Structure formats: structure tokens, C-alpha cells
Amino acid sequence: MVEVKKTLLSLENAVTIERIGHKLSSGEYIDDSDYLDVAEIILYDEGATVTEDVLLKALSKVRELQGVVARLKTD
């Protein structure tokens, strides 16, 4: 029997990715829950692809930069 791998994200996860992508493109603050949502999608959704992995890495950098900006504002 041939095993078939999912090739599409679940609808709920696709909506989450779209929401976070919109936040990124509009310059909104990315919070910890957004990062965790993407991390969980990559871990548990068999339809996740390289695109979602790249988004997770981008979110990590955005969060890092947001922390630097916040620290600079207090100085």
C-alpha cells in the first residue's frame, strides 16, 4: 500500500499563516503566540512546507528586532 502525504495545510492553519503574514506585511507587532502558532504548524501539520519554515525563521528575526527596538526606546 502506498502512503500518501498531505500536501495542503489544514484550513485553520492556513488561516493562521495568512493572519500572521498580514501582520508582518503591515508592520504590526508579532507576539509570542504568533511565533508558537507557526512553530506548532510546522511540527504537527503534515502539509507544512518550506514556506512555513521560512516564515518561522522570519518571525524569529522579527521578534529579535522588536526586542532591540523596544530596548533602544527605553534608553
N, C-alpha and C positions, 0 to 999 in steps of 0.2 A: 504494500500500500504506500502511496506517495503522500508525504506530509506537505501540506500547503501552509505557507507562512502568510500571515496578514500583510497586506501591502498598504493599507489605509489606516490612519489614526481613527480611534473611536470618535464619534461626533462630539462628545463632551470635551475630549482632549483637543480636538481641532479648534473648538470654540475658545478654549483656554489659550492655545498658542496664538490665535488671531487677536485676542484681547491684549495679551502681553506684547505682541508685535506692534499693536496700535499704540500702546503706552510708550514703547521705545521710540517709535517714529514721531510722536507728538511731544517728546521730551518730558513726559511725566515721571514721577518718582517710582522706581522699581523697589518694592518691598520684599522682605524675606519670603513671604508666602508665594509671591510670583516665582521666585527662584526655585523654591521647593516644588511648586506645581510642575515646572518644566523638568526638574530632576526626576520626579516620580513618573512622569510620562515616558521619559527616556528609559527608565528602568523597567516599567511594567507594561507598556503598550507595545506589542509586537510590531505594530505598524509604524513605529517611530523610525525616522531615517536620519541621515547625516545632517539634514537641515535642522532638525530639532536639537541635535548635538551642538551644532554651530550656535544656535540660539542660546543654549545653556551657557556656552563659553562667553558669548557676548553679554549675557546677563551678569555673569560673574565679574567681567570687566566694568560694566556699568555700575554695579553695586560698589566696587572698589573705588571708582572715580567719584561716586556720590559721597562716599565717606571722606575722601580727601577734600572735596568742595565744602562739606559741612564743617570739617575741622578748620579749614582756612577761614571760613566765615566767622568762627569764634575767636580767631587770633587777632 
